[in-house]
Amino acid sequence: MWLEKIFGGVLRVLTPLGPRYIKPALSQRIYLLWIFRHFHILPVQVLSARQRRFMDALCVEPRFASLVENGVEPPVLGTLERRLPVMVQEVALQTPVDEISDAVSRFAAAPFNPPRR
């Protein structure tokens, strides 16, 4: 399996338009095996800066491959997720800060009357 990946593997890139397959050079395939040694799918955010530059260079090169070549599906070295980031909406605080500060100031202004014996 490793030899098949080294000599004929492709990189799958998941984009908003669908998956794309890139056929890297031999040295690039070896480096991709190292990047994907523990995981089959990686989002771009977890890659180092050097790995991101490498992936960007791969995606710019015109080395796209089809999923089926000569009737045989090539082995996938790994899958890179290049999807749009999910926008997170800010959640409003349950209690506004002004109400909290008003409650604290009223509590601080109340006189302290210790119990009598």
C-alpha positions as a Python dict, from the first residue, in 0.01 Angstrom:
ca = {
    (1, 'M'): (0, 0, 0),
    (2, 'W'): (282, 243, 87),
    (3, 'L'): (456, 178, -244),
    (4, 'E'): (133, 240, -435),
    (5, 'K'): (92, 571, -255),
    (6, 'I'): (453, 674, -307),
    (7, 'F'): (458, 596, -679),
    (8, 'G'): (102, 688, -779),
    (9, 'G'): (-84, 863, -500),
    (10, 'V'): (-291, 1177, -534),
    (11, 'L'): (-386, 1452, -293),
    (12, 'R'): (-759, 1514, -248),
    (13, 'V'): (-849, 1877, -182),
    (14, 'L'): (-1203, 1948, -60),
    (15, 'T'): (-1315, 2287, -191),
    (16, 'P'): (-1654, 2461, -181),
    (17, 'L'): (-1699, 2350, -545),
    (18, 'G'): (-1626, 1985, -467),
    (19, 'P'): (-1322, 1760, -440),
    (20, 'R'): (-1017, 1816, -660),
    (21, 'Y'): (-736, 1568, -710),
    (22, 'I'): (-373, 1675, -752),
    (23, 'K'): (-95, 1450, -879),
    (24, 'P'): (224, 1567, -703),
    (25, 'A'): (583, 1480, -793),
    (26, 'L'): (762, 1193, -615),
    (27, 'S'): (936, 1413, -355),
    (28, 'Q'): (608, 1595, -290),
    (29, 'R'): (424, 1265, -240),
    (30, 'I'): (680, 1158, 21),
    (31, 'Y'): (634, 1489, 205),
    (32, 'L'): (255, 1450, 186),
    (33, 'L'): (282, 1103, 338),
    (34, 'W'): (472, 1263, 626),
    (35, 'I'): (209, 1537, 669),
    (36, 'F'): (-79, 1286, 667),
    (37, 'R'): (104, 1020, 872),
    (38, 'H'): (-148, 1027, 1161),
    (39, 'F'): (-466, 1159, 998),
    (40, 'H'): (-637, 1100, 665),
    (41, 'I'): (-817, 1438, 661),
    (42, 'L'): (-664, 1768, 776),
    (43, 'P'): (-808, 2120, 767),
    (44, 'V'): (-575, 2397, 650),
    (45, 'Q'): (-587, 2561, 995),
    (46, 'V'): (-386, 2282, 1164),
    (47, 'L'): (-95, 2299, 920),
    (48, 'S'): (224, 2489, 994),
    (49, 'A'): (311, 2797, 789),
    (50, 'R'): (561, 2596, 583),
    (51, 'Q'): (305, 2323, 515),
    (52, 'R'): (45, 2584, 414),
    (53, 'R'): (288, 2737, 163),
    (54, 'F'): (358, 2389, 28),
    (55, 'M'): (-14, 2312, -11),
    (56, 'D'): (-80, 2651, -173),
    (57, 'A'): (200, 2587, -422),
    (58, 'L'): (54, 2243, -500),
    (59, 'C'): (-293, 2386, -557),
    (60, 'V'): (-162, 2656, -793),
    (61, 'E'): (29, 2412, -1015),
    (62, 'P'): (-169, 2267, -1307),
    (63, 'R'): (-132, 1906, -1191),
    (64, 'F'): (-497, 1815, -1154),
    (65, 'A'): (-577, 1446, -1198),
    (66, 'S'): (-901, 1265, -1263),
    (67, 'L'): (-1042, 1029, -1005),
    (68, 'V'): (-1012, 728, -1236),
    (69, 'E'): (-704, 687, -1454),
    (70, 'N'): (-689, 394, -1699),
    (71, 'G'): (-983, 231, -1522),
    (72, 'V'): (-798, 226, -1186),
    (73, 'E'): (-866, 459, -897),
    (74, 'P'): (-536, 602, -765),
    (75, 'P'): (-463, 578, -391),
    (76, 'V'): (-528, 894, -192),
    (77, 'L'): (-231, 1024, 9),
    (78, 'G'): (-454, 1242, 223),
    (79, 'T'): (-742, 1487, 214),
    (80, 'L'): (-698, 1859, 267),
    (81, 'E'): (-1005, 2061, 367),
    (82, 'R'): (-1001, 2405, 204),
    (83, 'R'): (-1359, 2503, 276),
    (84, 'L'): (-1485, 2841, 378),
    (85, 'P'): (-1457, 2908, 752),
    (86, 'V'): (-1777, 2892, 951),
    (87, 'M'): (-1878, 3233, 1081),
    (88, 'V'): (-1956, 3233, 1451),
    (89, 'Q'): (-2208, 3487, 1574),
    (90, 'E'): (-2136, 3672, 1893),
    (91, 'V'): (-2369, 3575, 2173),
    (92, 'A'): (-2512, 3862, 2376),
    (93, 'L'): (-2454, 3851, 2749),
    (94, 'Q'): (-2750, 3731, 2953),
    (95, 'T'): (-2713, 4016, 3204),
    (96, 'P'): (-2580, 4350, 3079),
    (97, 'V'): (-2275, 4482, 3262),
    (98, 'D'): (-2459, 4802, 3361),
    (99, 'E'): (-2718, 4607, 3562),
    (100, 'I'): (-2443, 4420, 3748),
    (101, 'S'): (-2256, 4740, 3836),
    (102, 'D'): (-2583, 4902, 3956),
    (103, 'A'): (-2655, 4605, 4186),
    (104, 'V'): (-2302, 4613, 4329),
    (105, 'S'): (-2311, 4989, 4391),
    (106, 'R'): (-2648, 4960, 4576),
    (107, 'F'): (-2509, 4676, 4788),
    (108, 'A'): (-2194, 4874, 4869),
    (109, 'A'): (-2395, 5188, 4960),
    (110, 'A'): (-2617, 5004, 5214),
    (111, 'P'): (-2504, 5058, 5575),
    (112, 'F'): (-2364, 4760, 5761),
    (113, 'N'): (-2556, 4686, 6081),
    (114, 'P'): (-2402, 4401, 6279),
    (115, 'P'): (-2645, 4195, 6489),
    (116, 'R'): (-2674, 4295, 6859),
    (117, 'R'): (-2620, 4052, 7144),
}
